[in-house]
Amino acid sequence: MGVLRTGLVVLLLAGTVACATTHPPYDYTKEPDPRKGDFVLGPSDVLKITVWRNPELSTDAVVRPDGTVSLPLVGDLQAAGRTSVQLKEEIVKRLRAYLKDESAIVTVAVTAINSYRFVISGNVERQGVFSSNHFVTVSEALALAGGPSRFADPGGTVIIRVDASGGVRRIPVDYPGVLAGTRPNEDIPLLAGDTIYVP
């Protein structure tokens, strides 16, 4: 009886180890957290640009696919890749050539975020391109996709991320561990352009 019980315990432990997800060590702290900084503008974002005491220069603008916006007098400005503060500073700089009041007061407000898009592919209930008006984590993104399908190996989930220089990183995510609360550091926020792949 004791031998049978010992054998059962060994089998259970072996099954637990077999089901456990392991992946190479990864430093998740080196990945940027977009929630901790100013929002970086992108194509299709909608802006309300106000020039105080100059309603004719104030406008609603949509960031075009080439990343630019157009303003009266100023013309085209690069908006994508900049924060609203950086864009405001550029507008003020350009307006100084036209306004007598060198201390022109300009505000740039983001009224609609449309550039934050990411892809979820593989064995999930709903594959596709998703968007959100706020930053989402891996678990939130997969919830939008209905979660892994019954054919999935969610422990092998990866984020495919392309950096500014064109380099590609594959960030491993133990999704069951994230849900169980044992891998909270892997539930990182997605960046625009990320792809989550569930094998």
N, C-alpha and C positions, 0 to 999 in steps of 0.2 A: 504493500500500500504506500509506504514511504517512498519507494523507488518510483511508483506511478505518479505520485504527487510531485516529486522532484522533476520528473520528465515533463509534466504538464507545465510547471513553472518555467522550465527552460524553453519550451515551445512558445509560451506566451511572451517571454522576454525577446526571443528571436523574432517573433512577429512584430513586436513593438519597434525593434531596431530596424526591421525591414521596411516598416511603414514610415519611419522617421525621415524627414527631408534634410539632407545635408548638402551644402554647396560651399565652394571655396570662400574663405574669409573675404569680406568686402567692407571697406570703410564708408559707411553711409553718411558719416558726418561731412565728407568732402563734397557731397551733392548740394547744390544751392537750394535754399528755401525761398521761393518767390513771395511767400507771405510776409517775410521780414523786411522787404524793401518796397520802394515805389513801383507801381505797375508800369511795365514797359509796353509802350504802344505797338500795335501791329495792324496789318491790313484789315479793313472792314470795321475797325473801332470807330465809334461816333463821338465827336467832340463838340463842346459848346465853347467857343472862343469869344470872350467879351473884352472889348477895349473901352474902358471907362470914359464917359462923356463923348464917345465916338461910335454911336450906334451903326453908322454906315460902314464901319470897319469890323463890327462884330458879326459873327456868322456861326452857323452850324456846319461842321465839316466831317466828311467820312474819309478815313485814311484809305487811299486808293491801293490797288494791288501792287503798285511800284513803291508803296510806302510813303507817298507824299500827300500833302493837303494844300489847298489853294486858299489864299486870303486876299481880300481887296488891297490894292497898293503893293503889298508885299510879294504877291505871286506864289510860286510853289516853294514849299518847305519840306524837308525830310522830317517825317514824324515817326515812322517805324524804327524801333530800336532805341527810341528816346523815352524818357519819362515826361509827364505833363509839365513838370517844373523846367526840365531842359528845353522843351519846346517853347514854353512861355518866355524863357530868357532869350531864345533866338528871335522870337517875334518882337520883343521889346527892342532888341538890337537893330532889327531891320526897320522898325517904325521910326526910330530916331532920325532917319534921313528925311522923313515926311512931316513929322509933328513938331510944332514949336516947343511943346512941353516935353522936355527930354525924360521926364520921370513918368512916362505913360504907364498907367496901371492896367495890366492885362491879367485875365484869369483864363485858365484852360481846364475845363471840367470834362471828365470822361462820362458820357451819358449812357453809353451802351458798349459793353465788351463783347466783341464778336470774333476776336483773333485767337482766343484761348480754345484751341482745338487739339484733340489727341485721338489716337486710333487704338481700338481694342480688337485683337484678332485671335484666331485659334479656337480652342474648344470652350467657347462661351455661348450663352443662350442667344445673344444678339451682337454679332460683329458689326463694326462700322466706325465711322468718324463721329465723335461726340464733341459737344461744346458745353461750356458752362460759363456763367457770369461771375464765378468765383473759383479760386484754386481748389482742386480736389486731390485727395490722397489716392493711393493704389486701391485701398478697400472701397472708397467711395466711388471710384471710377468703375470698378468691377460690379458694384451694385447697380450702376446705371446700365450695365450690359446684361443684367439678370444673373450675374454670377457664372462660375464655371459650369459647363455641362456635365452630364453623368459620365462622359467619356474622357474627361479632362484629368490631367495630372497637375493639380493646382500648386503642388509643392515645387514644381519646376518653372513657375511663372518668371518671366524676365521683362524688364523695361529696356527697350532699345532707344537710346538717346544719342542724338547727333549734336556735337558741340559746334561752337562758332567757327572753328577751323576745319570742320568737315569730318572730324574723327568720330567714330562710333563706339559707344560703350554699351555693354550688356550688363545690366544691373540685376542680380538675382533676387527674387522675392519668395520667401516661404509663406505663401498666402494662408495655408491652414494655421501656421504659427502666428501670423498677424491676427487672424480671427480669434485664436485661442488666447491672445494676449501675451504670448511668450516671445514674440518677435516684434514689439512695437516700433523698434528703430527702423524696421524695413517698410513701414507704412509711410513712405515718403511722398511729398506732394509732387504732382506731375508738372512738367514744363510744357509749354505750347510746342507741338510737334512730336511729343513722345509717342511711342507705340508700346502698348502692353501686349505681350504674347503669352497665351496660356496653352501649353502643349497638350 
